[in-house]
């Protein structure tokens, strides 16, 4: 497994969040409101300018149901079932 620097990870995570939000037909305001964060913060995260804490990421995920889990280590997403099923 290759290691990315933190800035690259922020950018990858932000792009993934924006992509999934757009695929779900949500605006930044809709997702930010549902997750209890500001639109400015969400925009900065999506643009790789801010870190997102695990707590805030969990709030995003629990207030918006993407088909795949967002992870910089899984740039194309991972099916939740594949994370829990045995090989």
C-alpha positions as CSV (number, residue, x, y, z in Angstrom):
1,X,0.0,0.0,0.0
2,X,1.4,3.4,-0.9
3,X,1.2,6.3,1.5
4,X,-0.1,9.6,0.3
5,X,0.8,12.9,2.0
6,X,-2.0,14.5,4.1
7,X,-2.7,17.2,1.5
8,X,-3.2,14.6,-1.2
9,X,-5.5,12.7,1.1
10,X,-7.5,15.8,1.8
11,X,-7.9,16.5,-1.9
12,X,-8.9,12.9,-2.7
13,X,-11.4,12.8,0.2
14,X,-12.9,16.2,-0.8
15,X,-13.3,15.1,-4.4
16,X,-15.0,11.9,-3.4
17,X,-17.4,13.7,-1.1
18,X,-18.3,16.2,-3.8
19,X,-18.7,13.5,-6.4
20,X,-21.0,11.4,-4.2
21,X,-23.0,14.5,-3.2
22,X,-23.5,15.5,-6.8
23,X,-24.4,11.9,-7.8
24,X,-27.0,11.9,-5.1
25,X,-28.5,15.2,-6.5
26,X,-27.7,17.2,-3.4
27,X,-26.5,20.7,-3.1
28,X,-23.7,21.7,-0.7
29,X,-26.4,23.5,1.4
30,X,-28.6,20.5,1.6
31,X,-25.8,18.2,2.7
32,X,-24.3,20.8,5.1
33,X,-27.7,21.4,6.7
34,X,-28.5,17.7,7.2
35,X,-25.0,17.1,8.7
36,X,-25.1,20.2,10.9
37,X,-22.0,21.8,9.4
38,X,-21.6,25.1,7.5
39,X,-21.7,25.3,3.7
40,X,-18.3,27.1,3.9
41,X,-16.7,24.3,5.8
42,X,-18.2,21.7,3.4
43,X,-16.9,23.6,0.4
44,X,-13.4,23.9,1.9
45,X,-13.4,20.1,2.6
46,X,-14.6,19.4,-0.9
47,X,-11.8,21.6,-2.3
48,X,-9.1,19.9,-0.1
49,X,-8.5,23.1,1.9
50,X,-9.7,21.7,5.2
51,X,-9.3,18.5,7.2
52,X,-12.5,16.8,8.2
53,X,-12.6,15.0,11.5
54,X,-13.9,11.5,11.8
55,X,-16.9,12.8,13.8
56,X,-17.9,15.2,11.1
57,X,-17.3,12.6,8.4
58,X,-19.6,10.2,10.3
59,X,-22.2,13.0,10.5
60,X,-22.0,13.4,6.8
61,X,-22.4,9.7,6.2
62,X,-25.3,9.2,8.7
63,X,-27.2,12.1,7.3
64,X,-26.8,11.2,3.7
65,X,-26.9,7.7,2.3
66,X,-24.3,7.1,-0.4
67,X,-24.3,3.8,-2.2
68,X,-20.6,3.4,-1.4
69,X,-18.5,4.3,1.6
70,X,-16.2,7.3,1.0
71,X,-12.5,6.7,1.7
72,X,-9.3,8.1,0.3
73,X,-7.9,4.5,0.5
74,X,-10.8,3.3,-1.8
75,X,-10.9,6.0,-4.4
76,X,-13.7,4.3,-6.3
77,X,-15.6,3.5,-3.1
78,X,-16.2,0.2,-1.4
79,X,-19.5,-1.6,-1.1
80,X,-20.4,-1.7,2.6
81,X,-21.2,-5.4,2.2
82,X,-17.7,-6.1,1.0
83,X,-16.3,-4.7,4.1
84,X,-18.2,-7.0,6.4
85,X,-18.5,-10.2,4.4
86,X,-16.0,-13.0,4.6
87,X,-14.0,-14.0,1.6
